[in-house]
Each structure stands twice: as C-alpha cells, then as structure tokens.
Amino acid sequence: MQDSIIAKIILYPFSLLYMLGISIRNFLYDANVIKSTQFTIPIINVGNLAVGGAGKTPHVEYLIRLLRPYLEVGVLSRGYKRKTKGFRFVIPNESAELSGDEPKQYAMKFRDTVVAVSESRNTGIPQMLKSYPNIETIILDDAYQHRSVTPYLNILLTAYQKVYTRDLLLPAGRLREYASASERADRIIVTKCPPEMSSTDRARMIKLLDPEDHQTVYFTYYKYYQPYYMYNGGMRLELTPDKEVILMSAIANTEYLESYLSERCTVLDTIKYEDHHFFTERDIETIIRIYQEEENKNIILITTEKDATRLHVHNEVLIKKRIPIFILPIEVAFHFDEKETFDQDIKDFLLEFKS
C-alpha cells in the first residue's frame, strides 16, 4: 500500500504527526535532557532508517568475522518477534521462538561468540559484561533508533533500490526517522547493490546521499555460495539452468534473491511469508502439498539461512516426508576493491577508542 501515490497522500498527515514525536524525542536526547549511556568498551551499532530489508544480518556477520580474530566480540539484539521477554543469552540449538531468528543464526554460525537478546540495550550490555567480562566490543543489531546507548561506531545501512533520501516517514513511507537522522552515522553502507556497478553510478549515489564530511560511504552486494542440504550441511548442490527449484522464504524483500536464482536455474514457484514469520504446522503442510503436487520429483526447495532457523523445529516431519530443502548461504562483498579499505577503516576506528 505504501507504494501507492494515493495511499501516500492519505497517510502523509499521520507521517507529520509521527515526525513531530520523533523530533521531540531526538531533541531531548541531543539536548542531553534524556541521558544516553556510554560504555568503557567500544559499542558498534549496525542499523538503518527504514523498516526491514537493508541487509543488517549479513553485515553484522561480516563484522563478526572481521573482528573475532583480534577481539572478544559480543552481539546484542532485541530478538524481534521472539516469544520471550527480558534479557537472555542465546543458545545455538534452542528454538528461534525463544530468541528470534537472527540472534539464533549468529549463535549457530559463531559458537565462540556471545550472543544475547534484550529489549533494553543499555541494561543488556552490563548484563553481558557481568557474565563475560572478557568481551572487548559489542555489536548492536538494529539499534540506530535506540538512543539510550551512545555507540562508539554508528554504521548506517541503506538498500540500493530504496535509499532513505527517496523515502517518507511511516506510515506514508518506510522510514522510522527522517532522512536527516543519517547525520548521526559514522559510516554509511549502500547495500544490495547490483553485482556490477560503475563509478558513474557510485558518484550518482553519493550525490543522492550527500554525506557529511565525517562520513565515508561504502557499497556492498551479496556473494552467494552453493546451497547446502538443510539436514546435512556437508551436502552441496550446484545450481544449473536445468535445475528446477521452488523458493521458500519469509524475509522482508526477495527481489535480490529471486534475481540471483533466476539467472542460474529455473524458479518454478515462490512461497512467501511475512518477514520473521514462524512456520506453523499448517504452513509445513502447505509446503509439503505444493512439493508433492509437482510432477517432477527432482525439484528442490531453496530457502535462506534466516528462514532455516525457523524451519528447524519441523525437521522431523520434513525429513519423514522427504522434502529436499537446501539453504542458500550469502556473504557481503565490497565494490570498487574497498574491502581492505573498509576493514582497515574499522580496525583503525577501534584502535582510537579510549575508555
């Protein structure tokens, strides 16, 4: 509905009211009327201005991989849509319903990294440090609007096709804050860029974002790897034009993923659910029925790593019904040979930290 011009016109007055509330809140923080907590270790925030779909999860994973050889890293998330409340450490093999899908994914992939969830970041951080005093830096997942904590490094993400300077505030648009809130960011990353990107396009995007003098803009895209069998991670699959697949996902935006798959194999169908959807028994029955109705039994189902964290609780019935589900892993890659530049930039930033 937000993409409709008529809907935007109707909803715009409500966006003005929303802007008033956000403006008052940010003014109180900027004027130090509402206090923001600073910590004695560097806090790194990875967030965005819009709701969903900017690619925070793979970028948090990139930072974990970058920093864990040098520092004891912790990750703190609110655990969106989890069915628990308060602070808790994430156990890799527990249900995603207890911690949220993204925290569970971090805990499963980086088992030597402390991952926790808490609605309150400024109380969650001390609890992490109390239990694990060796933690040297904490990455906050999606806390750009949570100004109760002052991050040492604020990384703002914006999707290539939906940059914040071309969007409106909720509910007329997708922004949780007005575009000028980007001024708080230290680094800006334009995510989900096309795999091929020209320097002209780069210059156009930078002009569109109009970054502050203290901000550096980077451009990333997704690098996909061979899908692996959900019930046996050692079993890999090569995607070829004659391979027929059904894409099954519950993520904010599947356009980038669908484009990648359609270039490498035949996508027969797409089963979509809302972002972070917890699969019910009825959902699983529907997925099984769709697969069984296909005449070609060589068809496979492909899903994302985040979706797989929510599918795991149904593994027994999926295995029993012989539903071949493969997980498509992704990693962040940098355009314009700026990976080493970004890596060193982050390291240098942390080296300058003084408690």
C-alpha positions in Angstrom: 0.0 0.0 0.0 2.9 2.4 0.8 3.9 2.3 -2.9 0.6 3.8 -4.0 0.6 7.6 -4.6 -3.0 7.9 -3.3 -2.1 5.9 -0.2 0.9 8.2 0.5 -1.3 11.3 0.2 -3.9 9.9 2.6 -1.2 8.7 5.1 1.0 11.8 4.9 -0.7 13.8 7.7 -0.1 10.8 10.0 3.6 10.9 9.0 3.7 14.6 10.0 2.4 13.6 13.5 5.0 10.8 13.6 7.7 13.3 12.7 6.6 15.6 15.5 7.0 12.8 18.0 10.4 11.7 16.7 11.6 15.3 16.5 10.8 15.9 20.2 12.4 12.7 21.2 15.6 13.4 19.3 15.7 17.0 20.6 15.6 15.7 24.2 18.5 13.4 23.5 20.5 16.0 21.6 19.9 18.5 24.4 21.0 15.8 27.0 17.7 16.1 28.8 17.3 12.4 28.3 20.6 10.7 29.1 22.3 8.3 26.8 24.7 5.7 28.3 28.3 5.4 27.3 30.4 2.3 28.0 34.0 1.6 28.6 34.3 -0.7 25.6 33.5 0.3 22.0 29.9 -0.3 21.1 29.3 -0.8 17.3 25.8 -0.2 16.1 24.5 -1.6 12.7 21.2 -0.2 11.8 19.1 1.6 9.2 16.4 4.3 9.0 13.8 2.2 7.1 11.9 -0.8 8.3 13.5 -4.1 7.2 15.2 -5.3 4.1 18.5 -3.4 4.3 20.6 -6.5 5.0 21.7 -6.0 8.6 22.2 -9.7 9.3 24.9 -10.4 6.7 26.7 -7.1 7.6 26.7 -8.0 11.3 28.1 -11.4 10.3 30.8 -9.6 8.3 31.9 -7.6 11.3 32.0 -10.7 13.5 34.3 -12.4 11.0 36.4 -9.3 10.7 36.9 -8.7 14.4 36.8 -12.1 16.1 40.5 -12.9 15.3 41.6 -9.8 17.2 38.9 -9.2 19.8 36.4 -10.9 22.0 33.1 -10.0 20.3 29.6 -10.0 21.7 26.3 -9.4 19.8 23.2 -7.9 21.3 19.8 -7.8 19.6 16.3 -7.2 20.7 15.3 -10.6 19.3 12.5 -9.3 17.1 9.2 -11.4 17.2 10.6 -13.8 19.9 8.1 -15.2 22.3 10.1 -14.4 25.4 10.7 -11.2 27.3 13.7 -9.6 29.0 17.4 -10.4 28.8 18.6 -13.8 27.9 21.7 -15.4 26.3 21.1 -17.2 23.1 21.7 -21.0 23.0 22.6 -22.2 19.4 20.3 -25.2 19.4 17.2 -23.7 21.1 14.1 -22.8 19.2 14.2 -19.5 17.3 10.9 -18.6 19.1 13.0 -18.1 22.3 15.5 -15.6 20.9 14.4 -14.6 17.4 15.7 -15.9 14.1 18.7 -13.5 13.6 20.2 -14.0 17.1 19.9 -17.7 16.7 21.6 -17.6 13.3 24.5 -15.7 14.9 24.8 -18.1 17.7 24.7 -21.1 15.4 27.3 -19.8 13.0 29.7 -18.3 15.5 29.6 -20.6 18.5 32.5 -18.9 20.3 30.7 -15.5 20.2 28.5 -14.4 23.0 25.0 -13.6 21.6 22.2 -12.1 23.8 18.8 -10.5 23.4 17.2 -7.7 25.3 14.6 -5.1 24.6 16.7 -2.6 26.6 20.2 -2.2 25.2 21.5 -0.1 28.0 20.6 -2.8 30.6 21.5 -5.7 28.3 25.1 -4.6 27.8 26.0 -4.5 31.5 24.5 -8.0 32.0 26.6 -9.3 29.1 29.8 -7.8 30.6 29.0 -9.0 34.1 28.7 -12.6 32.8 31.5 -12.3 30.3 34.0 -9.6 31.5 36.4 -10.6 28.7 34.2 -9.2 26.0 36.1 -6.3 24.3 33.4 -5.0 21.9 29.7 -5.4 21.4 27.8 -5.2 18.1 24.3 -3.9 18.4 22.0 -5.4 15.8 19.4 -2.8 14.6 19.7 -0.2 17.3 20.1 3.0 15.3 16.8 4.5 16.8 17.7 3.2 20.4 19.5 6.3 21.6 19.6 5.1 25.2 23.1 3.9 24.3 25.7 6.0 22.6 27.6 3.8 20.2 31.3 4.5 19.5 30.8 3.5 15.9 27.5 4.0 14.2 27.1 2.2 10.8 24.0 3.1 8.8 22.8 0.8 6.1 20.5 1.7 3.2 19.4 -0.5 0.3 20.5 0.5 -3.2 16.9 0.4 -4.6 15.4 2.1 -1.5 17.7 4.8 -0.2 16.4 6.8 2.7 16.7 10.2 0.8 13.9 8.9 -1.5 11.6 7.7 1.2 9.0 9.1 3.6 8.3 8.6 7.2 5.9 6.0 8.5 3.1 5.3 7.7 3.2 7.0 4.3 6.7 5.6 3.7 9.1 3.2 5.3 11.3 5.5 7.4 11.5 5.2 11.2 13.3 8.5 11.3 13.5 11.4 8.9 16.4 11.3 6.4 18.5 14.0 8.2 18.9 11.5 11.1 21.6 9.9 8.9 23.9 12.7 10.3 24.5 10.5 13.4 26.2 7.8 11.3 29.9 7.5 11.2 29.9 5.2 8.1 27.2 4.6 5.5 26.9 1.4 3.5 24.7 1.2 0.4 23.7 -2.5 0.4 22.2 -4.9 -2.1 23.9 -3.1 -5.0 24.0 -4.7 -8.4 26.9 -7.2 -8.8 28.2 -4.9 -11.5 28.4 -1.3 -10.6 30.1 1.6 -12.4 32.0 4.5 -10.9 29.4 6.8 -12.5 26.6 5.0 -10.6 28.8 5.3 -7.4 29.1 9.1 -7.9 25.4 9.4 -8.5 24.5 7.5 -5.3 27.0 9.6 -3.2 25.4 12.8 -4.6 22.0 11.5 -3.7 23.0 10.6 -0.1 25.0 13.9 0.3 27.1 12.5 3.2 28.6 14.7 5.9 32.4 15.5 5.9 32.9 12.9 8.7 31.1 10.1 6.9 32.5 7.6 4.4 30.2 5.8 2.0 30.8 2.1 1.0 28.9 -0.1 -1.5 28.2 -3.8 -1.0 26.5 -6.6 -2.7 25.7 -10.2 -1.9 28.0 -13.1 -2.8 26.1 -16.4 -2.8 27.6 -19.8 -2.3 26.5 -23.3 -3.2 23.3 -24.3 -1.4 23.7 -26.9 1.3 21.3 -29.6 2.4 19.3 -28.5 5.5 19.6 -31.9 7.1 23.3 -32.4 6.2 25.4 -29.3 5.8 28.2 -31.2 4.1 26.0 -32.0 1.1 26.2 -29.2 -1.5 24.3 -28.5 -4.7 25.4 -26.8 -7.9 22.8 -24.5 -9.4 22.5 -25.1 -13.2 20.0 -23.9 -15.8 18.2 -27.3 -15.9 17.7 -27.4 -12.1 14.1 -26.7 -11.1 13.6 -25.0 -7.7 10.9 -23.6 -5.5 11.9 -20.6 -3.5 10.5 -20.5 0.1 11.1 -17.5 2.2 9.9 -15.2 5.0 12.2 -12.3 4.6 11.5 -8.6 4.0 12.5 -8.4 0.4 13.1 -11.3 -2.0 13.8 -9.4 -5.2 17.6 -9.6 -5.0 17.4 -13.3 -4.2 14.9 -14.1 -6.9 17.1 -12.3 -9.5 20.1 -14.3 -8.5 18.3 -17.6 -8.7 16.5 -16.9 -12.0 19.9 -16.3 -13.7 21.2 -19.7 -12.6 18.3 -22.1 -12.5 14.6 -22.4 -13.3 12.4 -21.0 -10.5 9.0 -22.7 -10.8 7.3 -21.1 -7.8 7.9 -18.8 -4.9 6.3 -19.4 -1.5 6.4 -16.2 0.5 5.5 -15.3 4.1 5.9 -12.1 6.0 9.3 -11.2 7.4 10.4 -13.2 10.5 7.3 -15.5 10.2 7.4 -18.5 12.4 6.3 -21.5 10.4 3.2 -23.3 11.7 2.2 -26.9 11.2 -0.3 -25.7 8.7 2.4 -23.9 6.8 4.5 -27.0 6.7 1.5 -29.0 5.4 1.1 -26.4 2.6 4.8 -26.6 1.7 4.6 -30.4 1.6 1.5 -30.3 -0.5 3.0 -27.9 -3.0 6.1 -30.1 -3.4 4.1 -33.3 -3.7 1.9 -31.8 -6.4 4.9 -31.2 -8.7 5.2 -34.0 -11.3 9.0 -33.7 -11.4 10.3 -35.1 -8.1 13.8 -33.8 -8.9 12.6 -30.4 -7.9 14.2 -28.9 -4.7 13.2 -26.2 -2.3 15.6 -23.4 -1.6 15.4 -21.2 1.4 17.6 -18.7 3.3 19.8 -19.2 6.4 17.5 -17.0 8.4 14.4 -18.9 7.3 16.2 -22.2 8.2 16.5 -21.1 11.8 12.6 -21.1 12.0 12.2 -24.3 9.9 14.5 -26.5 12.1 11.7 -27.3 14.6 9.8 -29.0 11.8 12.8 -31.1 10.6 11.4 -34.4 11.7 8.2 -34.2 9.6 10.1 -32.6 6.6 12.6 -35.5 6.7 9.8 -38.0 7.1 8.1 -36.6 4.0 11.4 -36.5 2.1 11.1 -32.8 1.3 14.5 -31.7 -0.2 15.3 -28.3 1.3 18.6 -26.6 0.5 19.9 -23.4 2.3 21.5 -20.7 0.2 24.3 -19.0 2.1 25.4 -15.4 1.5 28.2 -13.1 2.5 28.8 -9.4 2.0 31.3 -8.3 -0.7 32.5 -4.8 -1.4 32.5 -2.9 -4.7 35.5 -0.9 -6.0 38.0 -3.1 -4.3 37.2 -1.4 -1.0 37.1 -4.5 1.2 40.6 -3.9 2.6 39.9 -0.2 2.9 36.8 -0.9 4.9 38.4 -3.5 7.1 41.3 -1.2 8.0 38.9 1.7 8.5 37.0 -0.3 11.2 40.2 -1.5 12.8 41.7 2.0 12.9 38.5 3.4 14.4 38.6 0.8 17.2 42.3 1.4 17.8 41.5 5.0 18.5 39.0 4.1 21.2 39.7 5.5 24.7 37.6 4.3 27.6 
